[in-house]
Amino acid sequence: MSTNSQSEEPIAIQSQDPSTSLLVEQNELLDTEFSKALESIDSLIALYSIQPDDEGAREQCSDLLKALRHNQLPLAQGSAKLLDLERRFHEAYMDKLKELSLLEETSYSHVSKNNKIFFEQRMKSLQVLELEKSLGKISNIELSSGERLDVSLSKERVMELLEAERKERAIVSFKNEDLLKPEIKDLRRDYDTWGKRDNELKRYLVDDLEAMDKKVKAIVTKEKWA
């Protein structure tokens, strides 16, 4: 009994694919970088929240600047390592593609001519079956007038029915457009409003934060040489 229970236990499979290891390492490093970036943002927010008149403002400012300087080097090193991991992953990925391409070419060259012909004939048979099914569904198409398209109809009658259907659908489409005009105007107004908000947010994230970053770097440089 003990032998059978041991044989039924799942076997842990560990991938030796280098690209998988690179992805795991990259993911862990991204988590670390993200945490450090959040710490720096919190320090920046706290730095700009200090009131000059508050007691201990100078000491708080000094501590926050030290924290920012402390995170600068690890963030830069982490970014460089992320770029290196991305490069290595791309190289490993291209190597795998080359292996797969070579394996596919080698495998195809060993396939016999008869098997290839059989495969092609099988695919053609499946295509014929799909075509037969689609042709059988034509008789089930019901038009707005209540009539049905049928393979027994003449070409002229089919064209007549389709032309009448086209006109009927055009009329319905125009009516729907008139009914939906107020909703379309509301949607356009909302779209314009959200577009303005999006532009304001982009301006804040790009211009304002960039200016804030320059100020912090200037303060850090000044404090460094003080």
FENBEL-V619937 format. One record per helix or strand. SS is the DSSP state (h for helix, s for strand). FROM is the first residue (numbers start at 1). TO is the last residue. If there is no record, write none. Layout:
<<SS | FROM | TO> <SS | FROM | TO>>
This chain:
<<h | 2 | 7> <h | 18 | 49> <h | 57 | 109> <h | 113 | 136> <h | 138 | 140> <s | 142 | 142> <s | 148 | 148> <h | 155 | 225>>
